[in-house]
Amino acid sequence: MGEKRNVPKLRFPGFGQDWQEKSLGQLLEFKNGFNASKESYGSGEKFINVLDIIQNDFITHDKIIGSVQLSLSEFEKYKVEYGDILFQRSSETREEVGQANVYLDKQRPSTFGGFVIRGKKVGEYEPFFLNSLLKTPSARNEITSKSGGSTRYNVGQETLSRVSVLLPSLPEQEKIAGFLTAVDRRIELLQAKRAKLEAYKKGVMQGIFSQKIRFRADDGSAFPDWEEKKLGEVYEFRTTNSFSRDKMNEESGEFRNIHYGDIHIKLPSLVDLEKVALPFVNEDVEIRKTFADNLVEAGDLIIADASEDYNDIGKTIEVVNTEGQRVLAGLHTLHAKPSSGSMALGFGGYLMKSQAVRNQVKKIAQGTKVLSISVPRMSELDLHLPVPAEQAKIVQFLTSLDSILETLNKQITQTQEWKKGLLQGMFV
């Protein structure tokens, strides 16, 4: 058998040499970050901390969150310049310690904090390439396996100096970096497009539910004025269950279940159960008599009635399609059924996200560490409602925006997965 070669699975034409092993100490000179007094933060020079490392694909001056006051001599001592690599010194989990990022601002230097280690560029490498390399599983394993600690894991300058990586020639590094930069640019453009559309949708919703934007009937005539109603006048609240997650399973059963955690994390404003998988209630739970008349149907609202966050309390979904499934509203939820003919399908889900309704829900929330809302208080929420025909026009418009956002999210996810595959194939 021939000797194993240090070459990647995917390679650009014209490159055939083995990648060479080097230690990070041959490429970088390490230094711990600057520690300032509490009063020094908030103004001055841009100051790289751990969040800047873990929340960005790369770091530039404009992306840095914090700032700090320090002397000119201190700034020179702790300066971060183009091509320098920043490392997270410690973490509560071994998997996250030593995460790395690169500084790619050629015009403006910055400084860095005490929970960060700077690797000053002293060897020959392409910065974007090394940044990508240090995010690969093999490089991450090299760093985390050398970390120390028990309740909190740490890496130091000496540890990082001993980390080994495999590098191709500089021209091949530049070729790989150029290609991956183009992929990242594609992801950034998609994310920017999504952010712009989300901002547009937010503004449109504010206009619609403040009645500054109105729709017209198909014949061009104006719809009637919106009417004031209480939530309890157009929705009837039904019994919900309190089954915990240990009463659920993923395989089979007669009844599916919507849990408040699903509303907070997983489900969109309008839920088509043909597209979303919900857990089943275990067969040994006696539910048939209690909930036979309280199954979730298209048009029903399910409201999360408990949260630790004011921004989440009362978060609401509307089920627009049950796909023939028998579904129950579960733990820490309120279940509201619309009065016959009062609500166009989908309108309630958008209405409950409007700023006027959200502000009311926050005011009626009770509790300190855990917030809660009650059926009597929710029933008294003030609503402004157009006729069902105008509601349908509003739903049609907003769902068209959501459809575009869903497509953009899929494109971003697919591109990110493609990049992940490239990283696995283009690095040793």
RAZINOR-V11550 format. One record per residue. N is the residue number from 0. RES is the residue in one small letter. SS is DSSP state (H for helix, E for strand, - for the rest). PSI is psi in degrees with one decimal (NA if undefined). D_FIRST is the distance of its C-alpha to the first C-alpha in whole Angstrom. Layout:
# RAZINOR-V11550
n:N res:RES ss:SS psi:PSI d_first:D_FIRST
n:N res:RES ss:SS psi:PSI d_first:D_FIRST
This chain:
# RAZINOR-V11550
n:0 res:m ss:- psi:139.8 d_first:0
n:1 res:g ss:- psi:161.0 d_first:4
n:2 res:e ss:- psi:138.0 d_first:7
n:3 res:k ss:- psi:132.6 d_first:9
n:4 res:r ss:- psi:144.8 d_first:12
n:5 res:n ss:- psi:77.4 d_first:15
n:6 res:v ss:- psi:147.8 d_first:17
n:7 res:p ss:- psi:164.4 d_first:19
n:8 res:k ss:- psi:-37.7 d_first:19
n:9 res:l ss:- psi:132.1 d_first:22
n:10 res:r ss:- psi:145.4 d_first:23
n:11 res:f ss:- psi:148.4 d_first:26
n:12 res:p ss:- psi:146.1 d_first:26
n:13 res:g ss:- psi:-2.6 d_first:26
n:14 res:f ss:- psi:123.4 d_first:23
n:15 res:g ss:- psi:-8.9 d_first:20
n:16 res:q ss:- psi:151.9 d_first:19
n:17 res:d ss:- psi:148.5 d_first:18
n:18 res:w ss:- psi:144.9 d_first:20
n:19 res:q ss:E psi:138.8 d_first:21
n:20 res:e ss:E psi:131.6 d_first:22
n:21 res:k ss:E psi:154.2 d_first:26
n:22 res:s ss:E psi:153.5 d_first:28
n:23 res:l ss:H psi:-25.9 d_first:31
n:24 res:g ss:H psi:-21.3 d_first:34
n:25 res:q ss:H psi:-16.3 d_first:32
n:26 res:l ss:H psi:-29.5 d_first:34
n:27 res:l ss:E psi:147.3 d_first:37
n:28 res:e ss:E psi:123.2 d_first:40
n:29 res:f ss:E psi:148.4 d_first:41
n:30 res:k ss:E psi:138.8 d_first:44
n:31 res:n ss:E psi:157.9 d_first:46
n:32 res:g ss:- psi:177.9 d_first:48
n:33 res:f ss:E psi:131.8 d_first:52
n:34 res:n ss:- psi:120.9 d_first:55
n:35 res:a ss:- psi:166.8 d_first:58
n:36 res:s ss:- psi:156.7 d_first:61
n:37 res:k ss:H psi:-34.6 d_first:62
n:38 res:e ss:H psi:-14.3 d_first:65
n:39 res:s ss:H psi:-14.1 d_first:62
n:40 res:y ss:E psi:151.5 d_first:60
n:41 res:g ss:E psi:-15.2 d_first:61
n:42 res:s ss:E psi:166.2 d_first:62
n:43 res:g ss:E psi:-137.0 d_first:61
n:44 res:e ss:E psi:145.5 d_first:57
n:45 res:k ss:E psi:140.5 d_first:54
n:46 res:f ss:E psi:109.0 d_first:53
n:47 res:i ss:E psi:125.1 d_first:49
n:48 res:n ss:- psi:-173.7 d_first:49
n:49 res:v ss:H psi:-39.5 d_first:46
n:50 res:l ss:H psi:-36.8 d_first:47
n:51 res:d ss:H psi:-33.5 d_first:47
n:52 res:i ss:H psi:-46.0 d_first:43
n:53 res:i ss:H psi:-15.5 d_first:42
n:54 res:q ss:H psi:-3.3 d_first:44
n:55 res:n ss:- psi:149.5 d_first:43
n:56 res:d ss:- psi:-32.9 d_first:40
n:57 res:f ss:- psi:164.9 d_first:41
n:58 res:i ss:E psi:133.2 d_first:45
n:59 res:t ss:- psi:169.8 d_first:47
n:60 res:h ss:H psi:-42.7 d_first:51
n:61 res:d ss:H psi:-23.4 d_first:53
n:62 res:k ss:H psi:-14.7 d_first:50
n:63 res:i ss:- psi:134.0 d_first:51
n:64 res:i ss:- psi:-52.2 d_first:53
n:65 res:g ss:E psi:174.6 d_first:55
n:66 res:s ss:E psi:161.8 d_first:57
n:67 res:v ss:E psi:147.2 d_first:58
n:68 res:q ss:- psi:127.8 d_first:61
n:69 res:l ss:- psi:160.5 d_first:60
n:70 res:s ss:- psi:164.3 d_first:61
n:71 res:l ss:H psi:-40.5 d_first:60
n:72 res:s ss:H psi:-37.2 d_first:58
n:73 res:e ss:H psi:-39.3 d_first:56
n:74 res:f ss:H psi:-42.7 d_first:55
n:75 res:e ss:H psi:-36.7 d_first:54
n:76 res:k ss:H psi:-35.4 d_first:52
n:77 res:y ss:- psi:29.7 d_first:51
n:78 res:k ss:- psi:139.9 d_first:50
n:79 res:v ss:E psi:125.9 d_first:47
n:80 res:e ss:- psi:172.6 d_first:46
n:81 res:y ss:- psi:130.2 d_first:44
n:82 res:g ss:- psi:-13.7 d_first:40
n:83 res:d ss:- psi:148.5 d_first:41
n:84 res:i ss:E psi:134.6 d_first:39
n:85 res:l ss:E psi:137.4 d_first:41
n:86 res:f ss:E psi:142.7 d_first:40
n:87 res:q ss:E psi:122.4 d_first:41
n:88 res:r ss:- psi:-37.7 d_first:42
n:89 res:s ss:E psi:161.9 d_first:43
n:90 res:s ss:E psi:157.9 d_first:43
n:91 res:e ss:- psi:-16.6 d_first:44
n:92 res:t ss:- psi:141.1 d_first:40
n:93 res:r ss:- psi:-32.9 d_first:37
n:94 res:e ss:- psi:-22.7 d_first:35
n:95 res:e ss:- psi:-13.5 d_first:38
n:96 res:v ss:- psi:143.1 d_first:38
n:97 res:g ss:- psi:15.5 d_first:37
n:98 res:q ss:- psi:144.0 d_first:37
n:99 res:a ss:E psi:155.1 d_first:37
n:100 res:n ss:E psi:161.6 d_first:39
n:101 res:v ss:E psi:147.5 d_first:40
n:102 res:y ss:E psi:121.7 d_first:43
n:103 res:l ss:- psi:29.1 d_first:43
n:104 res:d ss:- psi:114.6 d_first:47
n:105 res:k ss:- psi:-16.6 d_first:48
n:106 res:q ss:- psi:-40.1 d_first:51
n:107 res:r ss:- psi:118.4 d_first:52
n:108 res:p ss:- psi:167.1 d_first:51
n:109 res:s ss:E psi:-171.4 d_first:51
n:110 res:t ss:E psi:-177.4 d_first:51
n:111 res:f ss:E psi:155.6 d_first:49
n:112 res:g ss:E psi:175.2 d_first:50
n:113 res:g ss:- psi:-19.3 d_first:50
n:114 res:f ss:- psi:11.6 d_first:47
n:115 res:v ss:E psi:146.2 d_first:45
n:116 res:i ss:E psi:128.6 d_first:43
n:117 res:r ss:E psi:132.2 d_first:43
n:118 res:g ss:E psi:101.9 d_first:40
n:119 res:k ss:E psi:129.5 d_first:41
n:120 res:k ss:E psi:115.3 d_first:39
n:121 res:v ss:- psi:-19.0 d_first:39
n:122 res:g ss:- psi:-176.3 d_first:35
n:123 res:e ss:- psi:115.4 d_first:34
n:124 res:y ss:- psi:156.5 d_first:33
n:125 res:e ss:- psi:120.3 d_first:34
n:126 res:p ss:H psi:-46.7 d_first:36
n:127 res:f ss:H psi:-37.0 d_first:36
n:128 res:f ss:H psi:-48.1 d_first:32
n:129 res:l ss:H psi:-37.2 d_first:32
n:130 res:n ss:H psi:-45.6 d_first:34
n:131 res:s ss:H psi:-41.0 d_first:32
n:132 res:l ss:H psi:-41.7 d_first:29
n:133 res:l ss:- psi:-7.6 d_first:31
n:134 res:k ss:- psi:-3.2 d_first:32
n:135 res:t ss:- psi:154.9 d_first:28
n:136 res:p ss:H psi:-39.6 d_first:27
n:137 res:s ss:H psi:-42.2 d_first:24
n:138 res:a ss:H psi:-41.2 d_first:27
n:139 res:r ss:H psi:-41.0 d_first:30
n:140 res:n ss:H psi:-37.7 d_first:28
n:141 res:e ss:H psi:-40.6 d_first:27
n:142 res:i ss:H psi:-50.5 d_first:31
n:143 res:t ss:H psi:-33.2 d_first:32
n:144 res:s ss:- psi:-21.8 d_first:30
n:145 res:k ss:- psi:-2.8 d_first:32
n:146 res:s ss:- psi:155.5 d_first:35
n:147 res:g ss:E psi:168.3 d_first:38
n:148 res:g ss:E psi:172.0 d_first:41
n:149 res:s ss:- psi:-67.4 d_first:42
n:150 res:t ss:- psi:-25.8 d_first:45
n:151 res:r ss:- psi:134.0 d_first:44
n:152 res:y ss:E psi:144.4 d_first:41
n:153 res:n ss:E psi:151.3 d_first:41
n:154 res:v ss:- psi:145.9 d_first:38
n:155 res:g ss:- psi:-179.4 d_first:40
n:156 res:q ss:H psi:-42.7 d_first:39
n:157 res:e ss:H psi:-41.7 d_first:37
n:158 res:t ss:H psi:-49.1 d_first:35
n:159 res:l ss:H psi:-34.4 d_first:34
n:160 res:s ss:H psi:-29.7 d_first:34
n:161 res:r ss:- psi:-5.2 d_first:31
n:162 res:v ss:- psi:129.4 d_first:29
n:163 res:s ss:E psi:138.8 d_first:26
n:164 res:v ss:E psi:158.9 d_first:25
n:165 res:l ss:E psi:127.4 d_first:23
n:166 res:l ss:E psi:138.8 d_first:25
n:167 res:p ss:- psi:-175.6 d_first:24
n:168 res:s ss:- psi:159.7 d_first:27
n:169 res:l ss:H psi:-42.8 d_first:30
n:170 res:p ss:H psi:-37.2 d_first:31
n:171 res:e ss:H psi:-37.3 d_first:28
n:172 res:q ss:H psi:-44.8 d_first:29
n:173 res:e ss:H psi:-37.4 d_first:33
n:174 res:k ss:H psi:-46.4 d_first:31
n:175 res:i ss:H psi:-44.8 d_first:30
n:176 res:a ss:H psi:-42.1 d_first:33
n:177 res:g ss:H psi:-41.2 d_first:35
n:178 res:f ss:H psi:-46.6 d_first:34
n:179 res:l ss:H psi:-31.6 d_first:34
n:180 res:t ss:H psi:-39.8 d_first:38
n:181 res:a ss:H psi:-38.5 d_first:39
n:182 res:v ss:H psi:-44.6 d_first:37
n:183 res:d ss:H psi:-36.6 d_first:39
n:184 res:r ss:H psi:-38.0 d_first:42
n:185 res:r ss:H psi:-43.8 d_first:42
n:186 res:i ss:H psi:-43.3 d_first:42
n:187 res:e ss:H psi:-41.5 d_first:45
n:188 res:l ss:H psi:-41.2 d_first:47
n:189 res:l ss:H psi:-42.0 d_first:47
n:190 res:q ss:H psi:-37.8 d_first:48
n:191 res:a ss:H psi:-40.1 d_first:51
n:192 res:k ss:H psi:-41.4 d_first:52
n:193 res:r ss:H psi:-45.5 d_first:52
n:194 res:a ss:H psi:-40.0 d_first:54
n:195 res:k ss:H psi:-42.5 d_first:56
n:196 res:l ss:H psi:-38.3 d_first:57
n:197 res:e ss:H psi:-40.9 d_first:57
n:198 res:a ss:H psi:-40.2 d_first:60
n:199 res:y ss:H psi:-45.2 d_first:62
n:200 res:k ss:H psi:-41.8 d_first:61
n:201 res:k ss:H psi:-44.7 d_first:63
n:202 res:g ss:H psi:-40.2 d_first:66
n:203 res:v ss:H psi:-42.9 d_first:66
n:204 res:m ss:H psi:-39.4 d_first:67
n:205 res:q ss:H psi:-40.1 d_first:69
n:206 res:g ss:H psi:-40.2 d_first:71
n:207 res:i ss:H psi:-49.6 d_first:71
n:208 res:f ss:H psi:-7.9 d_first:72
n:209 res:s ss:- psi:0.7 d_first:75
n:210 res:q ss:- psi:19.6 d_first:76
n:211 res:k ss:- psi:-24.2 d_first:76
n:212 res:i ss:- psi:124.1 d_first:74
n:213 res:r ss:- psi:149.9 d_first:75
n:214 res:f ss:- psi:161.9 d_first:74
n:215 res:r ss:E psi:158.4 d_first:77
n:216 res:a ss:- psi:166.5 d_first:77
n:217 res:d ss:- psi:-28.8 d_first:76
n:218 res:d ss:- psi:6.5 d_first:80
n:219 res:g ss:- psi:-5.8 d_first:80
n:220 res:s ss:- psi:157.0 d_first:82
n:221 res:a ss:E psi:144.2 d_first:82
n:222 res:f ss:- psi:158.6 d_first:81
n:223 res:p ss:- psi:163.8 d_first:83
n:224 res:d ss:- psi:152.8 d_first:83
n:225 res:w ss:- psi:146.6 d_first:80
n:226 res:e ss:E psi:149.1 d_first:82
n:227 res:e ss:E psi:129.3 d_first:82
n:228 res:k ss:E psi:157.0 d_first:80
n:229 res:k ss:E psi:149.3 d_first:79
n:230 res:l ss:H psi:-39.5 d_first:76
n:231 res:g ss:H psi:-13.1 d_first:77
n:232 res:e ss:H psi:-27.2 d_first:80
n:233 res:v ss:H psi:-9.2 d_first:77
n:234 res:y ss:E psi:143.4 d_first:74
n:235 res:e ss:E psi:125.4 d_first:75
n:236 res:f ss:E psi:139.3 d_first:73
n:237 res:r ss:E psi:168.2 d_first:71
n:238 res:t ss:- psi:139.1 d_first:70
n:239 res:t ss:- psi:165.6 d_first:66
n:240 res:n ss:- psi:167.9 d_first:64
n:241 res:s ss:- psi:32.3 d_first:63
n:242 res:f ss:- psi:130.4 d_first:60
n:243 res:s ss:- psi:173.2 d_first:57
n:244 res:r ss:H psi:-25.6 d_first:53
n:245 res:d ss:H psi:-8.4 d_first:53
n:246 res:k ss:H psi:7.9 d_first:55
n:247 res:m ss:E psi:158.6 d_first:53
n:248 res:n ss:E psi:163.7 d_first:50
n:249 res:e ss:- psi:-8.5 d_first:47
n:250 res:e ss:- psi:-62.5 d_first:47
n:251 res:s ss:- psi:168.5 d_first:50
n:252 res:g ss:- psi:177.4 d_first:54
n:253 res:e ss:- psi:-32.0 d_first:58
n:254 res:f ss:E psi:132.0 d_first:58
n:255 res:r ss:E psi:168.2 d_first:56
n:256 res:n ss:E psi:134.8 d_first:57
n:257 res:i ss:E psi:117.0 d_first:57
n:258 res:h ss:- psi:152.1 d_first:57
n:259 res:y ss:H psi:-30.1 d_first:58
n:260 res:g ss:H psi:-32.5 d_first:55
n:261 res:d ss:H psi:-40.1 d_first:54
n:262 res:i ss:H psi:-42.3 d_first:56
n:263 res:h ss:H psi:-37.8 d_first:56
n:264 res:i ss:H psi:-41.3 d_first:52
n:265 res:k ss:H psi:-36.7 d_first:51
n:266 res:l ss:- psi:140.5 d_first:54
n:267 res:p ss:- psi:177.5 d_first:55
n:268 res:s ss:- psi:-41.9 d_first:59
n:269 res:l ss:E psi:123.6 d_first:59
n:270 res:v ss:E psi:118.7 d_first:57
n:271 res:d ss:E psi:108.7 d_first:56
n:272 res:l ss:- psi:-6.2 d_first:55
n:273 res:e ss:- psi:-23.3 d_first:53
n:274 res:k ss:- psi:-14.3 d_first:51
n:275 res:v ss:- psi:128.1 d_first:50
n:276 res:a ss:- psi:127.6 d_first:49
n:277 res:l ss:- psi:151.2 d_first:52
n:278 res:p ss:- psi:158.1 d_first:51
n:279 res:f ss:E psi:150.8 d_first:53
n:280 res:v ss:E psi:134.6 d_first:56
n:281 res:n ss:- psi:147.0 d_first:55
n:282 res:e ss:- psi:-23.9 d_first:57
n:283 res:d ss:- psi:-1.3 d_first:59
n:284 res:v ss:- psi:127.6 d_first:61
n:285 res:e ss:- psi:106.0 d_first:64
n:286 res:i ss:- psi:-15.5 d_first:65
n:287 res:r ss:H psi:-49.0 d_first:66
n:288 res:k ss:H psi:-42.9 d_first:70
n:289 res:t ss:H psi:-38.6 d_first:70
n:290 res:f ss:H psi:11.8 d_first:68
n:291 res:a ss:- psi:-33.0 d_first:69
n:292 res:d ss:- psi:6.2 d_first:71
n:293 res:n ss:- psi:26.3 d_first:69
n:294 res:l ss:- psi:146.7 d_first:65
n:295 res:v ss:- psi:133.3 d_first:64
n:296 res:e ss:- psi:166.4 d_first:65
n:297 res:a ss:- psi:131.9 d_first:64
n:298 res:g ss:- psi:-13.9 d_first:67
n:299 res:d ss:- psi:145.7 d_first:66
n:300 res:l ss:E psi:137.1 d_first:66
n:301 res:i ss:E psi:122.8 d_first:63
n:302 res:i ss:E psi:129.7 d_first:64
n:303 res:a ss:E psi:116.9 d_first:62
n:304 res:d ss:- psi:10.2 d_first:65
n:305 res:a ss:E psi:141.0 d_first:63
n:306 res:s ss:E psi:157.9 d_first:61
n:307 res:e ss:- psi:-4.0 d_first:61
n:308 res:d ss:- psi:128.2 d_first:61
n:309 res:y ss:- psi:-28.8 d_first:64
n:310 res:n ss:- psi:-16.7 d_first:62
n:311 res:d ss:- psi:-23.5 d_first:61
n:312 res:i ss:- psi:132.6 d_first:64
n:313 res:g ss:- psi:10.4 d_first:65
n:314 res:k ss:- psi:135.2 d_first:62
n:315 res:t ss:E psi:142.3 d_first:63
n:316 res:i ss:E psi:154.7 d_first:61
n:317 res:e ss:E psi:127.6 d_first:63
n:318 res:v ss:E psi:119.5 d_first:61
n:319 res:v ss:E psi:-9.1 d_first:62
n:320 res:n ss:E psi:121.2 d_first:60
n:321 res:t ss:- psi:-8.9 d_first:59
n:322 res:e ss:- psi:41.1 d_first:58
n:323 res:g ss:- psi:5.7 d_first:60
n:324 res:q ss:- psi:151.1 d_first:58
n:325 res:r ss:E psi:109.4 d_first:60
n:326 res:v ss:E psi:139.5 d_first:60
n:327 res:l ss:E psi:148.4 d_first:61
n:328 res:a ss:E psi:128.3 d_first:62
n:329 res:g ss:- psi:-150.3 d_first:61
n:330 res:l ss:- psi:132.4 d_first:61
n:331 res:h ss:- psi:43.7 d_first:63
n:332 res:t ss:E psi:156.8 d_first:63
n:333 res:l ss:E psi:141.7 d_first:67
n:334 res:h ss:E psi:118.9 d_first:67
n:335 res:a ss:E psi:128.0 d_first:70
n:336 res:k ss:E psi:136.0 d_first:71
n:337 res:p ss:E psi:148.6 d_first:73
n:338 res:s ss:- psi:150.6 d_first:76
n:339 res:s ss:- psi:122.1 d_first:77
n:340 res:g ss:- psi:4.1 d_first:76
n:341 res:s ss:- psi:-22.4 d_first:76
n:342 res:m ss:- psi:130.6 d_first:73
n:343 res:a ss:- psi:143.6 d_first:71
n:344 res:l ss:- psi:124.9 d_first:67
n:345 res:g ss:- psi:-20.8 d_first:65
n:346 res:f ss:H psi:-39.8 d_first:68
n:347 res:g ss:H psi:-37.6 d_first:68
n:348 res:g ss:H psi:-39.7 d_first:64
n:349 res:y ss:H psi:-41.0 d_first:65
n:350 res:l ss:H psi:-41.0 d_first:68
n:351 res:m ss:- psi:-12.2 d_first:67
n:352 res:k ss:- psi:-7.0 d_first:65
n:353 res:s ss:- psi:151.1 d_first:68
n:354 res:q ss:H psi:-37.7 d_first:69
n:355 res:a ss:H psi:-41.8 d_first:72
n:356 res:v ss:H psi:-43.4 d_first:71
n:357 res:r ss:H psi:-40.6 d_first:68
n:358 res:n ss:H psi:-39.6 d_first:71
n:359 res:q ss:H psi:-42.1 d_first:73
n:360 res:v ss:H psi:-41.7 d_first:70
n:361 res:k ss:H psi:-34.5 d_first:69
n:362 res:k ss:H psi:-31.6 d_first:73
n:363 res:i ss:H psi:-6.0 d_first:74
n:364 res:a ss:- psi:139.0 d_first:70
n:365 res:q ss:E psi:150.9 d_first:71
n:366 res:g ss:- psi:170.7 d_first:70
n:367 res:t ss:- psi:-76.3 d_first:68
n:368 res:k ss:- psi:-42.5 d_first:64
n:369 res:v ss:- psi:123.6 d_first:64
n:370 res:l ss:E psi:150.1 d_first:66
n:371 res:s ss:E psi:159.5 d_first:68
n:372 res:i ss:- psi:154.2 d_first:70
n:373 res:s ss:- psi:160.1 d_first:72
n:374 res:v ss:H psi:-47.8 d_first:73
n:375 res:p ss:H psi:-41.8 d_first:77
n:376 res:r ss:H psi:-40.7 d_first:76
n:377 res:m ss:H psi:-37.3 d_first:74
n:378 res:s ss:H psi:-23.5 d_first:76
n:379 res:e ss:- psi:2.6 d_first:78
n:380 res:l ss:- psi:136.7 d_first:76
n:381 res:d ss:E psi:128.2 d_first:78
n:382 res:l ss:E psi:148.4 d_first:76
n:383 res:h ss:E psi:119.5 d_first:77
n:384 res:l ss:E psi:129.6 d_first:77
n:385 res:p ss:- psi:171.3 d_first:77
n:386 res:v ss:- psi:155.4 d_first:78
n:387 res:p ss:H psi:-33.2 d_first:75
n:388 res:a ss:H psi:-38.9 d_first:75
n:389 res:e ss:H psi:-36.1 d_first:74
n:390 res:q ss:H psi:-45.0 d_first:72
n:391 res:a ss:H psi:-38.0 d_first:70
n:392 res:k ss:H psi:-41.9 d_first:70
n:393 res:i ss:H psi:-45.5 d_first:69
n:394 res:v ss:H psi:-43.7 d_first:66
n:395 res:q ss:H psi:-42.6 d_first:65
n:396 res:f ss:H psi:-48.0 d_first:65
n:397 res:l ss:H psi:-36.0 d_first:63
n:398 res:t ss:H psi:-28.4 d_first:60
n:399 res:s ss:H psi:-38.3 d_first:60
n:400 res:l ss:H psi:-42.3 d_first:59
n:401 res:d ss:H psi:-34.7 d_first:56
n:402 res:s ss:H psi:-40.7 d_first:55
n:403 res:i ss:H psi:-41.7 d_first:54
n:404 res:l ss:H psi:-38.9 d_first:53
n:405 res:e ss:H psi:-40.6 d_first:50
n:406 res:t ss:H psi:-43.1 d_first:49
n:407 res:l ss:H psi:-41.8 d_first:48
n:408 res:n ss:H psi:-40.7 d_first:47
n:409 res:k ss:H psi:-42.3 d_first:44
n:410 res:q ss:H psi:-40.7 d_first:43
n:411 res:i ss:H psi:-46.9 d_first:43
n:412 res:t ss:H psi:-44.6 d_first:41
n:413 res:q ss:H psi:-41.1 d_first:38
n:414 res:t ss:H psi:-39.0 d_first:38
n:415 res:q ss:H psi:-39.8 d_first:37
n:416 res:e ss:H psi:-38.2 d_first:34
n:417 res:w ss:H psi:-43.1 d_first:33
n:418 res:k ss:H psi:-41.7 d_first:33
n:419 res:k ss:H psi:-42.5 d_first:31
n:420 res:g ss:H psi:-38.5 d_first:28
n:421 res:l ss:H psi:-43.4 d_first:28
n:422 res:l ss:H psi:-37.6 d_first:28
n:423 res:q ss:H psi:-34.6 d_first:25
n:424 res:g ss:H psi:-27.3 d_first:23
n:425 res:m ss:H psi:-5.4 d_first:24
n:426 res:f ss:- psi:150.7 d_first:23
n:427 res:v ss:- psi:NA d_first:20
